[in-house]
Amino acid sequence: MNPLDAPVLEHALLPVRPGRAEAFEVAFALARPLISAMPGFRGLSLRRCGERPDTYLLLVGWQTLEDHTEGFRGSPEYDRWRELLHGFYEPFPVVEHFGAVGAGEAGAVEAGEACA
């Protein structure tokens, strides 16, 4: 599933501690099924930066903002996600949410509603 097609797109630049990229990728492979099984999940893409190999771009598609902020983050699966991944980040990433722009587009959001 392409996360770019989702009504809400979560964006995070993940700064992984130097020398930990390989271990991060292994941990992410373990964490991926946790998020992909959540209600409202619409797809995920993890990309490694060509210019800064310790930085990753995470895009996650959600049906609603609440599917991420309340559903996933309030779940036992998120506790395990945090255990697997949060120790790799320095500094901790900023996570933002984006919605489609344009009248009549599926997933269009009001200003201030999608970025959190």
N, C-alpha and C positions, 0 to 999 in steps of 0.2 A: 504494500500500500504506500502510495506517495504522500508524505506528510504535507507537501505543498498544496495538496487538494483539500485539506481539512479546513473547516471554518475558523479554527484557532491554531496558530502556529507558535509554538514555544521555541525560543532561540536562546542558546547559551554558548559563549566561548569558554571552553574548559582549559585553563592553564594548568597543565600537569607538571609536577615537580621534575626538574631536570634528571634524566637518567631513569625515569619511572614509566616511560611511554609503553614499553612492552608489557610490563605488569598491569598497567592500566587497561590495555586492550584485552588482556586475559580476564580481568575483573569485569570489564564491560560486557564481555560475552556471557558471563554468568548473570549479570544484572539485567540484560536485555529482556529475557522472558518475564521478569517481574513486571516491567512497565507495559509490555505488549499484551499482557493478559487483563489489563485494567479496563473497566467500562469507559467508553468514550475515546479510547486510544485509536488513532487513525493512521499511524505510521511513524517511522523513525529513520533518521539518517545521521550517521556519525562520520565526519570527514576530518582527516589530518591536514594541518596547514603545511603547504609547501615551503613557505618562508620561515616559519617558526615551528619546527617539528614537535615541540612539546605543547602545542596548542591544537585543540580540536574544536570543531564546530558541531554542536548538537542541535538538530531540528526535530521536534516532535509535534505531530499533528494531533489535535484534540477536537472532539465534537463541540465541547463547551469549555470555557475557562474554568468552571467549577469542577469539571472532570479531572483537571490537573491539580488545582489549588486546594480543593476539598477532598475529592475522591482519592487520587493517588497519594498526595502528601499526608492525608489522614489515615492511610492504610498500613497494616503490618508489612506489606510489600515495600513500602517506602522506607520503613525502618531498616530492612535488609539492604535495599539500594544504597542507603546512606552508609551502612557498615562496609559495603563493598567498594564504594567509590569516593566518598568525601575526603578520605585521607590523602588522596592523590593531588588535590587542588592547592595551588599557592599562587596568587590569593584565591579566595573562594569566588566562584563565578557569579556574575549577575545574570539572572534569568528574566527574560521579558517575553511577553505574549503579543502577537500581532493578529489582526483580523483583516479580512478583505476590504479593499477600498472601492467605493463606487456604489451608486444607488442601484438597488436591485440585485447586487451580487450576493450569492449565498454566503452566509457567515459574516456579512458586513457588521461592524460593531460601532458603537458610539465612541467619540473621543474620550480617552481616559479609561475606557472599559477594558481594553485588551492588554495594555501594558501594566504589568504588576511587578 
